[in-house]
Amino acid sequence: MEILDCIAAVARPLHDFGDEFMSDETTAAVGLRAGFPPGRGFYCRGRFGVLGEAPIPVVQAVQGFLGPDLITAGWLAGRSVMPAEEAAACYAEAVREWGRAHIPSDADVEHFNRLAQQLIDAADADALPLFAGWSAQPCPADDPVGAAMQRVHVLREHRGSCHLAAVRLSGLSARDAMIINLGAEQAGRYGWPDPRPVAAPLVPRRKRAEHLTDELQAPLYASLTGRQRAEFARLVTELTAS
């Protein structure tokens, strides 16, 4: 399988499977049991806790696609519950717990883990701090199913970080990219105040951003042989089938 064909095959399933985890009520319940208030506190403090005790503008700059109102409220709500490093570890356990509940029992997680880790190890994390933080998060060797889900999350963070860079290189703001992708009303639900339609000449730049994202990810997938890429695409389909 060619590099860009593999990226095209796995990008959406990895993204959507991670989205399902993030939006699941069972994930929110993990945060509630840990002492986080209802809302975005566990999500913000947990997902972005790998950045350490960063100021809100730094968290906003690193993650990009969620609006400042959402990030501010979530980061502040979670700050009093536990330190950032501890919150990230709690979130990582929630990732693994969700994976154990949702990855099909017949999926070849051992093979997936080997290839996924090969991709992660091949990544250049320069200018991708959120990916760097998550790739450094400990991944247990005695929980292969949970570890597979954690690696799904890490690879999702890699593409997301690359996409934020690609959006800016394409001449779009993260806000404009969200509005083009989701529409103004839906972008408002992601924390962007007063989201108005983007000027028509800017809209085609989103497609360029997608192409650039693929190019930024290509060095990872070049670390696999064509046969391994085909196997990885098949394994991603197996893992995310639910």
C-alpha positions as CSV (number, residue, x, y, z in Angstrom):
1,M,0.0,0.0,0.0
2,E,1.3,3.5,-0.9
3,I,1.9,6.0,1.9
4,L,-0.9,8.5,1.1
5,D,-3.4,5.6,0.5
6,C,-2.7,4.3,4.0
7,I,-3.1,7.7,5.5
8,A,-6.4,8.2,3.7
9,A,-7.5,4.8,5.0
10,V,-6.7,5.3,8.6
11,A,-7.1,9.0,9.3
12,R,-10.9,9.2,9.6
13,P,-11.4,5.9,11.6
14,L,-8.7,7.0,14.1
15,H,-10.2,10.4,14.5
16,D,-13.7,9.2,14.8
17,F,-12.9,6.4,17.3
18,G,-11.1,9.0,19.5
19,D,-14.1,11.4,19.2
20,E,-16.4,8.6,20.4
21,F,-14.2,8.2,23.5
22,M,-14.1,11.9,24.2
23,S,-17.9,12.4,23.9
24,D,-19.0,9.2,25.7
25,E,-20.8,9.6,29.0
26,T,-18.7,6.8,30.5
27,T,-15.6,8.9,29.9
28,A,-17.3,11.9,31.7
29,A,-18.2,9.5,34.5
30,V,-14.5,8.7,35.1
31,G,-13.9,12.4,35.6
32,L,-16.8,12.7,38.0
33,R,-15.6,9.8,40.1
34,A,-12.1,11.5,40.2
35,G,-13.7,14.6,41.6
36,F,-14.0,16.8,38.5
37,P,-17.2,18.9,38.3
38,P,-19.7,18.3,35.4
39,G,-18.6,20.0,32.2
40,R,-15.3,20.2,30.4
41,G,-13.0,20.2,33.4
42,F,-11.8,16.5,33.1
43,Y,-11.6,16.8,29.3
44,C,-9.4,20.0,29.4
45,R,-7.3,19.2,32.4
46,G,-6.9,15.5,31.4
47,R,-6.2,15.9,27.7
48,F,-4.0,18.9,28.0
49,G,-2.5,18.0,31.3
50,V,0.5,16.5,29.4
51,L,1.5,20.2,28.9
52,G,2.1,20.6,32.6
53,E,0.9,23.6,34.6
54,A,0.6,25.8,31.5
55,P,-1.2,29.2,31.4
56,I,-4.5,29.2,29.6
57,P,-3.2,31.1,26.5
58,V,-0.5,28.4,26.1
59,V,-3.1,25.6,26.3
60,Q,-5.3,27.5,23.8
61,A,-2.4,28.0,21.4
62,V,-1.3,24.4,21.5
63,Q,-4.7,22.8,21.0
64,G,-6.0,25.4,18.6
65,F,-9.4,24.1,17.5
66,L,-11.5,24.7,20.6
67,G,-12.5,28.2,21.4
68,P,-11.0,30.3,24.2
69,D,-14.3,30.3,26.2
70,L,-14.4,26.5,26.4
71,I,-10.7,26.1,27.2
72,T,-10.7,28.8,29.8
73,A,-13.7,27.4,31.6
74,G,-12.5,23.8,31.4
75,W,-8.9,24.4,32.4
76,L,-9.9,26.5,35.4
77,A,-12.6,24.0,36.5
78,G,-10.1,21.2,36.6
79,R,-7.1,23.1,38.1
80,S,-8.3,22.8,41.7
81,V,-9.1,19.1,41.4
82,M,-5.6,17.7,40.8
83,P,-2.2,18.6,39.3
84,A,-1.9,18.5,35.6
85,E,0.4,15.5,35.5
86,E,-2.0,13.5,37.7
87,A,-5.0,14.6,35.6
88,A,-3.2,13.4,32.4
89,A,-2.6,10.0,34.0
90,C,-6.2,9.8,35.0
91,Y,-7.3,10.7,31.5
92,A,-4.9,8.1,30.1
93,E,-6.5,5.4,32.3
94,A,-10.0,6.6,31.0
95,V,-8.6,6.1,27.4
96,R,-7.5,2.6,28.2
97,E,-10.8,1.8,30.1
98,W,-12.8,2.9,27.1
99,G,-10.7,0.8,24.8
100,R,-11.2,-2.3,26.9
101,A,-14.9,-1.8,26.6
102,H,-15.1,-0.9,22.9
103,I,-12.3,-2.6,20.9
104,P,-13.6,-5.9,19.5
105,S,-12.4,-9.0,21.3
106,D,-11.1,-10.6,18.1
107,A,-9.0,-7.6,17.0
108,D,-5.3,-8.4,16.7
109,V,-4.2,-5.7,19.2
110,E,-0.7,-7.2,19.6
111,H,0.1,-6.7,16.0
112,F,-1.6,-3.3,16.0
113,N,0.5,-2.2,19.0
114,R,3.8,-3.2,17.3
115,L,3.0,-1.2,14.1
116,A,1.4,1.8,15.9
117,Q,4.4,2.1,18.2
118,Q,6.7,1.9,15.2
119,L,4.8,4.9,13.7
120,I,5.0,6.8,17.0
121,D,8.7,6.2,17.4
122,A,9.3,7.4,13.8
123,A,7.5,10.7,14.5
124,D,9.4,14.0,14.7
125,A,7.6,15.8,17.5
126,D,9.2,19.3,16.8
127,A,6.4,21.9,16.8
128,L,3.9,19.3,18.0
129,P,3.9,19.7,21.8
130,L,0.5,18.0,22.4
131,F,1.6,14.9,20.5
132,A,5.0,15.0,22.3
133,G,3.3,15.1,25.6
134,W,1.0,12.1,24.8
135,S,3.7,10.0,23.2
136,A,5.7,10.4,26.4
137,Q,2.8,9.2,28.5
138,P,3.5,5.7,30.0
139,C,1.7,2.9,28.2
140,P,1.3,-0.3,30.2
141,A,2.8,-3.5,28.8
142,D,0.3,-5.7,30.7
143,D,-2.8,-4.2,29.2
144,P,-2.6,-4.7,25.4
145,V,-6.2,-3.7,24.6
146,G,-6.0,-0.6,26.7
147,A,-2.5,0.2,25.3
148,A,-4.0,-0.1,21.8
149,M,-6.6,2.5,22.6
150,Q,-3.9,4.8,24.1
151,R,-1.9,4.5,20.9
152,V,-5.0,5.3,18.9
153,H,-5.2,8.5,21.0
154,V,-1.5,9.3,20.5
155,L,-1.8,8.9,16.7
156,R,-4.9,11.0,16.7
157,E,-3.0,13.8,18.6
158,H,-0.3,13.6,15.9
159,R,-2.7,14.2,13.1
160,G,-4.5,16.9,15.0
161,S,-1.3,18.7,15.8
162,C,-0.1,18.4,12.2
163,H,-3.5,19.7,11.0
164,L,-3.3,22.8,13.2
165,A,0.1,23.6,11.6
166,A,-1.3,22.9,8.1
167,V,-4.3,25.1,8.7
168,R,-2.1,28.0,9.6
169,L,0.2,27.3,6.7
170,S,-2.9,27.4,4.4
171,G,-3.7,30.9,5.6
172,L,-6.6,30.0,7.8
173,S,-7.1,30.6,11.5
174,A,-8.2,27.7,13.6
175,R,-11.5,29.4,14.1
176,D,-12.1,29.8,10.4
177,A,-11.2,26.2,9.8
178,M,-13.7,25.1,12.4
179,I,-16.5,27.2,10.9
180,I,-15.7,25.9,7.4
181,N,-15.7,22.3,8.6
182,L,-18.7,22.4,11.0
183,G,-20.7,25.5,10.1
184,A,-21.1,28.6,12.2
185,E,-23.7,27.3,14.6
186,Q,-21.8,24.1,15.5
187,A,-18.5,26.0,15.8
188,G,-20.2,28.1,18.5
189,R,-20.8,24.9,20.5
190,Y,-17.1,24.3,20.4
191,G,-16.4,27.6,22.3
192,W,-16.0,30.1,19.5
193,P,-17.9,33.3,20.3
194,D,-20.0,35.0,17.6
195,P,-18.9,32.6,14.8
196,R,-19.8,34.1,11.5
197,P,-19.6,32.5,8.0
198,V,-16.1,32.6,6.5
199,A,-15.4,34.7,3.4
200,A,-15.9,32.5,0.3
201,P,-12.4,32.9,-1.1
202,L,-11.0,31.3,2.1
203,V,-13.1,28.1,1.9
204,P,-10.9,26.2,-0.6
205,R,-7.9,26.6,1.7
206,R,-9.3,23.9,4.0
207,K,-8.8,21.3,1.3
208,R,-5.2,22.5,1.0
209,A,-4.8,22.1,4.7
210,E,-6.0,18.5,4.5
211,H,-3.3,17.8,1.8
212,L,-0.6,19.5,3.9
213,T,-1.7,17.4,6.9
214,D,-1.2,14.3,4.9
215,E,2.2,15.4,3.8
216,L,3.3,16.2,7.4
217,Q,2.2,12.7,8.4
218,A,3.9,11.0,5.5
219,P,7.3,10.5,7.2
220,L,5.6,8.3,9.9
221,Y,4.1,6.0,7.3
222,A,7.3,5.9,5.3
223,S,8.7,4.0,8.3
224,L,6.5,1.0,7.4
225,T,6.8,-1.2,4.4
226,G,4.0,-1.3,1.8
227,R,2.9,-4.6,3.3
228,Q,3.0,-3.3,6.8
229,R,0.9,-0.2,5.7
230,A,-1.7,-2.5,4.3
231,E,-1.7,-4.6,7.5
232,F,-2.0,-1.4,9.6
233,A,-4.9,-0.1,7.6
234,R,-6.7,-3.5,8.1
235,L,-6.0,-3.5,11.8
236,V,-7.3,0.0,12.2
237,T,-10.5,-1.1,10.5
238,E,-10.7,-4.1,12.9
239,L,-10.1,-2.0,16.0
240,T,-12.6,0.7,15.2
241,A,-15.3,-1.5,13.9
242,S,-17.6,-1.0,16.9
